[in-house]
Amino acid sequence: MAVTRLTGIDGRVELTLEGLTFRRSKSAALARGTRRLHEVEWAHILSAEVAWSRKGRPIVRIAVEGARRASRHREDPHAVKVPRKSAAQAIEFVELVNEEIALRQRWRAAAPTVQEDPSDGVDGSPDDDDDSELAPGA
């Protein structure tokens, strides 16, 4: 089963249909300048990666459109430090996030970009309608 929730040392990140949801303790949210519950939509997520701290702990970092990237993970609102024993889960989670990003980018690229005209498919003006074919015996 795919890892859709990753519990870190001072919070967790969950994969949802709408995007990613970060849940943090009060102190961790305060240090990062965010709310305890912080949601990021898929349209704004650029990529995910696993970085490693100096002590060898995995850190899941999410690149978000328009958000500055903090040099320290403790200040990054889109980073979660994970215990060493959960490194494999962190890598699997990042792979799943990147797959979802790529899938949604393909969907956007394949979507028609033509603006719909209300008169599409209609020949002539509404006053030129000839209903003689529809009325029997007319």
Residue frames as a rotation matrix with the C-alpha (Angstrom) as fourth column:
MET 1
0.583 0.813 0.000 0.00
0.813 -0.583 0.000 0.00
0.000 0.000 -1.000 0.00
ALA 2
-0.017 -0.580 0.815 1.26
0.519 -0.702 -0.488 3.46
0.855 0.414 0.313 -0.86
VAL 3
-0.430 -0.213 -0.878 2.44
0.879 -0.323 -0.352 5.77
-0.208 -0.922 0.325 1.91
THR 4
0.063 0.539 0.840 -0.03
0.618 -0.682 0.391 8.65
0.784 0.495 -0.376 1.99
ARG 5
0.923 0.151 0.354 0.90
-0.174 -0.656 0.734 9.99
0.343 -0.740 -0.579 5.43
LEU 6
0.065 -0.963 -0.262 4.37
0.508 0.258 -0.822 10.68
0.859 -0.079 0.506 6.75
THR 7
0.957 0.255 -0.138 4.89
0.231 -0.381 0.895 11.38
0.176 -0.889 -0.424 10.43
GLY 8
0.154 -0.933 0.327 7.90
0.145 -0.306 -0.941 13.50
0.977 0.192 0.088 11.24
ILE 9
-0.574 -0.491 -0.655 9.61
0.709 0.102 -0.697 14.58
0.409 -0.865 0.290 14.43
ASP 10
-0.831 0.241 -0.502 7.60
0.183 -0.733 -0.655 17.81
-0.525 -0.636 0.565 14.84
GLY 11
-0.118 0.852 -0.509 4.66
-0.755 -0.410 -0.511 17.28
-0.645 0.324 0.692 12.52
ARG 12
-0.356 0.025 0.934 3.26
0.425 0.894 0.138 15.23
-0.832 0.447 -0.330 9.69
VAL 13
-0.564 0.185 -0.805 2.35
-0.733 -0.560 0.385 15.61
-0.380 0.808 0.451 6.04
GLU 14
-0.175 0.624 0.761 -0.61
0.209 0.779 -0.591 13.91
-0.962 0.056 -0.267 4.38
LEU 15
-0.992 -0.072 -0.100 -1.30
-0.091 -0.122 0.988 13.34
-0.083 0.990 0.115 0.70
THR 16
-0.209 0.977 0.041 -4.91
0.144 0.072 -0.987 14.16
-0.967 -0.200 -0.156 -0.22
LEU 17
0.173 0.366 0.914 -6.89
0.950 0.183 -0.253 14.57
-0.260 0.912 -0.316 -3.44
GLU 18
0.958 0.280 0.056 -6.53
0.286 -0.937 -0.199 18.35
-0.003 0.207 -0.978 -3.16
GLY 19
0.433 -0.865 0.255 -2.80
-0.414 -0.442 -0.796 18.44
0.801 0.239 -0.549 -2.39
LEU 20
-0.311 -0.601 -0.736 -0.62
0.538 0.527 -0.658 18.11
0.784 -0.600 0.160 0.69
THR 21
0.722 0.534 0.440 -1.68
-0.132 -0.518 0.845 18.91
0.679 -0.668 -0.303 4.24
PHE 22
-0.440 -0.885 -0.153 0.95
0.170 0.085 -0.982 19.78
0.882 -0.458 0.113 6.83
ARG 23
0.790 0.613 0.006 0.04
0.068 -0.097 0.993 19.34
0.609 -0.784 -0.118 10.50
ARG 24
-0.283 -0.959 0.035 2.41
0.209 -0.097 -0.973 20.73
0.936 -0.268 0.227 13.12
SER 25
-0.036 0.149 -0.988 2.73
0.999 0.014 -0.034 21.38
0.009 -0.989 -0.149 16.80
LYS 26
0.901 0.408 -0.143 2.13
0.419 -0.906 0.055 24.94
-0.107 -0.109 -0.988 18.00
SER 27
0.413 -0.816 -0.403 5.82
-0.087 -0.476 0.875 25.62
-0.906 -0.327 -0.268 18.46
ALA 28
-0.446 -0.572 0.689 6.80
0.609 0.370 0.702 24.17
-0.656 0.732 0.183 15.06
ALA 29
0.295 0.634 0.714 4.11
0.943 -0.314 -0.111 26.20
0.153 0.706 -0.691 13.31
LEU 30
0.914 0.017 -0.405 5.21
0.171 -0.921 0.349 29.35
-0.367 -0.388 -0.845 15.12
ALA 31
0.012 -0.998 -0.068 8.86
0.119 -0.066 0.991 28.80
-0.993 -0.020 0.118 14.15
ARG 32
-0.599 -0.218 0.770 7.86
0.728 0.251 0.638 28.48
-0.332 0.943 0.009 10.48
GLY 33
-0.820 0.312 -0.479 5.34
-0.314 -0.946 -0.079 31.31
-0.478 0.085 0.874 10.48
THR 34
-0.672 0.632 -0.386 2.40
-0.245 0.302 0.921 29.11
0.699 0.714 -0.049 9.45
ARG 35
0.221 0.808 0.546 -0.80
-0.952 0.058 0.301 27.80
0.211 -0.586 0.782 10.96
ARG 36
-0.287 -0.285 0.915 -0.87
-0.615 0.787 0.052 24.41
-0.735 -0.547 -0.401 12.64
LEU 37
0.154 0.398 0.904 -2.85
0.556 0.722 -0.412 23.05
-0.817 0.566 -0.110 9.69
HIS 38
-0.123 -0.338 -0.933 -1.32
-0.575 -0.742 0.344 24.20
-0.809 0.579 -0.103 6.41
GLU 39
0.403 0.362 0.841 -2.64
0.435 0.732 -0.524 23.00
-0.805 0.577 0.138 3.03
VAL 40
-0.436 -0.543 -0.718 -0.94
-0.519 -0.500 0.693 23.31
-0.735 0.675 -0.064 -0.35
GLU 41
0.660 0.751 0.012 -2.88
-0.371 0.340 -0.864 22.57
-0.653 0.566 0.503 -3.55
TRP 42
0.325 -0.507 0.798 -1.41
0.646 0.736 0.205 20.32
-0.691 0.449 0.567 -6.26
ALA 43
0.794 0.041 0.606 -1.35
0.550 -0.474 -0.688 23.20
0.260 0.879 -0.399 -8.74
HIS 44
0.812 -0.474 0.342 1.24
-0.529 -0.844 0.087 24.99
0.247 -0.251 -0.936 -6.55
ILE 45
0.565 -0.620 0.544 3.51
-0.188 0.545 0.817 22.02
-0.803 -0.564 0.191 -5.78
LEU 46
0.486 -0.483 -0.729 6.58
-0.873 -0.232 -0.428 21.87
0.038 0.845 -0.534 -8.03
SER 47
0.107 -0.502 -0.858 8.54
-0.234 0.826 -0.512 18.89
0.966 0.256 -0.029 -6.66
ALA 48
0.887 0.077 0.456 9.51
-0.462 0.187 0.867 16.86
-0.018 -0.979 0.201 -3.62
GLU 49
0.187 -0.879 -0.438 12.85
-0.268 0.384 -0.884 15.56
0.945 0.283 -0.164 -2.45
VAL 50
0.925 -0.074 -0.373 14.55
0.372 0.379 0.847 13.84
0.079 -0.922 0.378 0.45
ALA 51
0.290 -0.857 0.426 17.46
-0.430 -0.514 -0.742 15.81
0.855 0.032 -0.517 1.85
TRP 52
0.407 -0.239 -0.882 19.68
0.703 0.699 0.135 14.69
0.584 -0.674 0.452 4.72
SER 53
0.955 -0.084 0.285 20.56
-0.243 -0.771 0.588 16.65
0.171 -0.631 -0.757 7.85
ARG 54
0.092 -0.993 0.068 24.13
-0.804 -0.114 -0.583 16.86
0.587 -0.001 -0.809 9.14
LYS 55
-0.331 -0.160 0.930 23.26
-0.825 0.527 -0.203 14.17
-0.457 -0.835 -0.307 11.64
GLY 56
-0.977 -0.155 -0.148 22.00
-0.213 0.787 0.579 11.87
0.027 0.597 -0.802 8.91
ARG 57
-0.405 0.903 0.140 18.27
0.302 0.277 -0.912 12.27
-0.863 -0.327 -0.385 9.40
PRO 58
-0.619 0.238 0.748 16.01
0.770 -0.005 0.638 12.40
0.156 0.971 -0.180 6.34
ILE 59
-0.495 0.484 -0.721 14.14
0.020 -0.823 -0.567 15.63
-0.869 -0.295 0.398 5.63
VAL 60
-0.166 0.544 0.822 11.25
0.971 0.235 0.040 15.68
-0.171 0.805 -0.568 3.18
ARG 61
-0.587 -0.076 -0.806 11.26
0.047 -0.997 0.060 19.03
-0.808 -0.003 0.589 1.36
ILE 62
0.155 0.734 0.661 8.44
0.911 0.152 -0.383 20.18
-0.381 0.662 -0.646 -0.90
ALA 63
-0.904 -0.417 -0.092 9.09
0.328 -0.816 0.475 22.92
-0.273 0.400 0.875 -3.46
VAL 64
0.106 0.992 -0.062 6.07
0.847 -0.123 -0.518 25.20
-0.521 0.002 -0.853 -3.69
GLU 65
-0.148 -0.067 0.987 5.39
0.830 -0.551 0.087 27.81
0.538 0.832 0.137 -6.35
GLY 66
0.315 0.267 0.911 5.89
0.026 -0.962 0.273 31.33
0.949 -0.062 -0.310 -5.04
ALA 67
0.999 0.010 -0.031 7.27
0.030 0.031 0.999 30.23
0.011 -0.999 0.031 -1.67
ARG 68
0.327 -0.941 0.083 10.78
-0.848 -0.331 -0.414 31.12
0.417 0.065 -0.907 -0.65
ARG 69
0.614 -0.212 -0.760 13.02
0.255 0.965 -0.064 28.19
0.747 -0.155 0.646 0.13
ALA 70
0.843 -0.293 0.452 14.44
-0.538 -0.424 0.729 28.49
-0.022 -0.857 -0.515 3.62
SER 71
0.011 -0.931 -0.365 18.06
-0.706 0.251 -0.662 27.57
0.708 0.265 -0.655 4.06
ARG 72
-0.900 -0.266 0.345 17.28
-0.436 0.555 -0.709 25.74
-0.003 -0.788 -0.615 7.30
HIS 73
-0.583 0.702 -0.408 14.62
0.252 0.634 0.731 23.05
0.772 0.324 -0.547 7.43
ARG 74
-0.570 0.356 -0.740 13.52
0.799 0.032 -0.600 24.30
-0.190 -0.934 -0.303 10.85
GLU 75
-0.557 0.333 -0.761 12.27
-0.141 -0.941 -0.308 27.48
-0.819 -0.064 0.571 9.19
ASP 76
-0.917 0.178 -0.357 10.87
-0.349 0.077 0.934 25.86
0.193 0.981 -0.008 6.05
PRO 77
-0.246 0.904 0.350 7.05
-0.817 0.001 -0.576 25.58
-0.521 -0.427 0.739 6.19
HIS 78
0.683 0.498 -0.534 7.18
-0.724 0.561 -0.403 22.81
0.098 0.661 0.744 3.56
ALA 79
-0.256 -0.804 -0.537 9.79
-0.484 0.587 -0.648 20.56
0.837 0.094 -0.540 5.16
VAL 80
0.785 0.471 0.402 9.36
-0.596 0.400 0.697 17.69
0.167 -0.787 0.594 7.61
LYS 81
-0.392 -0.919 0.031 12.23
-0.866 0.358 -0.349 15.99
0.310 -0.164 -0.937 9.43
VAL 82
0.668 0.619 -0.413 11.67
-0.527 0.785 0.324 12.25
0.525 0.001 0.851 9.67
PRO 83
0.497 -0.504 0.706 13.20
-0.589 0.401 0.701 9.72
-0.637 -0.765 -0.098 12.08
ARG 84
-0.457 -0.797 -0.394 16.01
-0.854 0.270 0.445 7.59
-0.249 0.540 -0.804 10.61
LYS 85
-0.725 0.185 0.663 13.93
0.082 0.980 -0.184 4.43
-0.683 -0.079 -0.726 10.89
SER 86
0.366 0.925 0.101 11.34
0.336 -0.030 -0.941 6.02
-0.868 0.378 -0.321 8.56
ALA 87
-0.398 -0.611 -0.684 13.80
-0.420 -0.542 0.728 6.89
-0.816 0.577 -0.041 5.78
ALA 88
-0.920 0.080 0.384 12.37
0.344 0.633 0.693 4.24
-0.188 0.770 -0.610 3.42
GLN 89
0.051 0.998 -0.034 8.85
0.923 -0.060 -0.381 5.59
-0.382 -0.011 -0.924 4.00
ALA 90
0.203 -0.047 -0.978 10.09
-0.025 -0.999 0.043 9.13
-0.979 0.015 -0.204 3.32
ILE 91
-0.798 -0.552 -0.243 11.62
-0.283 -0.012 0.959 8.06
-0.532 0.834 -0.147 0.01
GLU 92
-0.678 0.621 0.393 8.43
0.732 0.621 0.280 6.22
-0.070 0.478 -0.876 -0.97
PHE 93
0.254 0.783 -0.568 6.31
0.676 -0.564 -0.474 9.24
-0.692 -0.264 -0.672 -0.01
VAL 94
-0.146 -0.415 -0.898 8.48
-0.329 -0.836 0.440 11.59
-0.933 0.360 -0.014 -2.11
GLU 95
-0.967 -0.188 0.173 8.27
0.073 0.443 0.894 9.24
-0.245 0.877 -0.414 -5.10
LEU 96
-0.271 0.949 0.160 4.47
0.942 0.296 -0.159 9.17
-0.198 0.107 -0.974 -4.77
VAL 97
0.317 0.347 -0.883 4.27
0.273 -0.925 -0.266 12.98
-0.908 -0.157 -0.388 -4.57
ASN 98
-0.508 -0.595 -0.623 6.51
-0.435 -0.447 0.782 13.39
-0.743 0.668 -0.031 -7.64
GLU 99
-0.864 0.288 0.414 4.43
0.492 0.664 0.563 10.83
-0.113 0.690 -0.715 -9.57
GLU 100
0.122 0.970 -0.211 1.26
0.880 -0.204 -0.428 12.73
-0.458 -0.133 -0.879 -8.69
ILE 101
0.086 -0.181 -0.980 2.84
-0.139 -0.976 0.168 16.03
-0.986 0.122 -0.110 -9.78
ALA 102
-0.868 -0.474 -0.151 3.93
-0.233 0.118 0.965 14.52
-0.440 0.873 -0.213 -13.12
LEU 103
-0.580 0.728 0.365 0.48
0.802 0.589 0.101 13.00
-0.141 0.352 -0.925 -13.68
ARG 104
0.357 0.757 -0.547 -1.29
0.630 -0.628 -0.458 16.29
-0.690 -0.181 -0.701 -13.05
GLN 105
-0.250 -0.512 -0.822 1.14
-0.363 -0.737 0.570 18.14
-0.898 0.441 -0.002 -15.33
ARG 106
-0.964 -0.058 0.260 0.34
0.195 0.513 0.836 15.65
-0.182 0.857 -0.483 -18.11
TRP 107
-0.113 0.993 0.041 -3.38
0.942 0.120 -0.313 16.20
-0.316 0.004 -0.949 -17.52
ARG 108
0.317 0.210 -0.925 -2.93
0.142 -0.975 -0.173 19.96
-0.938 -0.077 -0.339 -17.76
ALA 109
-0.626 -0.638 -0.449 -0.84
-0.380 -0.253 0.890 19.64
-0.681 0.727 -0.084 -20.92
ALA 110
-0.895 0.303 0.327 -3.42
0.444 0.667 0.598 17.36
-0.037 0.680 -0.732 -22.55
ALA 111
-0.079 0.924 -0.373 -6.40
0.667 -0.229 -0.709 19.50
-0.741 -0.305 -0.598 -21.58
PRO 112
0.060 0.160 0.985 -7.87
0.924 -0.383 0.006 21.58
0.378 0.910 -0.171 -24.39
THR 113
-0.554 -0.348 -0.756 -6.89
0.644 -0.754 -0.124 25.21
-0.527 -0.556 0.642 -24.05
VAL 114
-0.735 0.364 0.572 -9.40
0.368 -0.494 0.788 26.53
0.570 0.789 0.229 -26.59
GLN 115
-0.859 0.501 -0.103 -11.80
-0.194 -0.505 -0.841 29.02
-0.473 -0.703 0.531 -25.08
GLU 116
-0.506 0.747 0.432 -15.37
0.822 0.569 -0.021 27.97
-0.262 0.345 -0.902 -25.63
ASP 117
-0.948 0.314 -0.042 -17.50
-0.303 -0.860 0.410 30.27
0.093 0.401 0.911 -27.77
PRO 118
-0.458 0.828 0.322 -21.21
-0.235 0.237 -0.943 30.16
-0.857 -0.508 0.086 -26.87
SER 119
0.414 0.650 -0.637 -22.09
-0.784 -0.101 -0.612 30.01
-0.463 0.753 0.468 -30.56
ASP 120
-0.683 -0.722 -0.115 -19.86
-0.692 0.588 0.419 26.97
-0.235 0.366 -0.900 -31.24
GLY 121
-0.878 0.278 0.389 -21.67
0.323 0.945 0.053 24.34
-0.353 0.172 -0.920 -33.23
VAL 122
0.184 0.969 -0.165 -24.48
0.510 -0.238 -0.827 26.68
-0.841 0.068 -0.537 -34.23
ASP 123
-0.701 -0.363 0.614 -24.71
0.709 -0.262 0.654 27.80
-0.076 0.894 0.441 -37.86
GLY 124
-0.288 0.586 0.757 -26.31
0.417 -0.635 0.650 31.17
0.862 0.503 -0.062 -38.49
SER 125
-0.825 0.063 0.562 -28.03
-0.459 -0.656 -0.600 33.51
0.330 -0.752 0.570 -36.09
PRO 126
-0.829 0.539 0.148 -30.89
0.239 0.582 -0.777 32.41
-0.505 -0.609 -0.611 -33.82
ASP 127
-0.096 0.836 -0.540 -33.37
-0.499 -0.510 -0.701 34.35
-0.861 0.202 0.466 -36.00
ASP 128
-0.308 -0.113 -0.945 -32.47
-0.948 0.126 0.293 32.26
0.086 0.986 -0.145 -39.07
ASP 129
-0.764 0.017 0.645 -33.87
-0.225 0.930 -0.291 29.06
-0.605 -0.368 -0.706 -37.58
ASP 130
-0.370 0.644 -0.669 -35.97
-0.824 0.105 0.557 27.05
0.429 0.758 0.492 -39.98
ASP 131
-0.629 0.192 0.753 -38.27
-0.524 0.611 -0.594 24.84
-0.574 -0.768 -0.284 -37.95
SER 132
0.164 0.774 -0.612 -40.21
-0.986 0.117 -0.116 23.57
-0.018 0.623 0.782 -40.99
GLU 133
-0.375 -0.365 -0.852 -38.41
-0.446 0.877 -0.180 20.24
0.813 0.313 -0.491 -40.80
LEU 134
-0.995 -0.093 0.038 -39.55
-0.072 0.398 -0.915 19.74
0.070 -0.913 -0.403 -37.23
ALA 135
-0.392 0.919 0.044 -43.23
-0.581 -0.210 -0.787 20.52
-0.714 -0.334 0.616 -37.64
PRO 136
-0.764 0.146 0.629 -45.09
0.458 0.808 0.369 17.69
-0.454 0.570 -0.684 -39.38
GLY 137
0.057 0.843 0.535 -47.39
0.991 0.017 -0.134 18.84
-0.122 0.538 -0.834 -42.15
ALA 138
0.329 0.064 -0.942 -46.13
0.275 -0.961 0.030 22.40
-0.904 -0.269 -0.333 -42.13
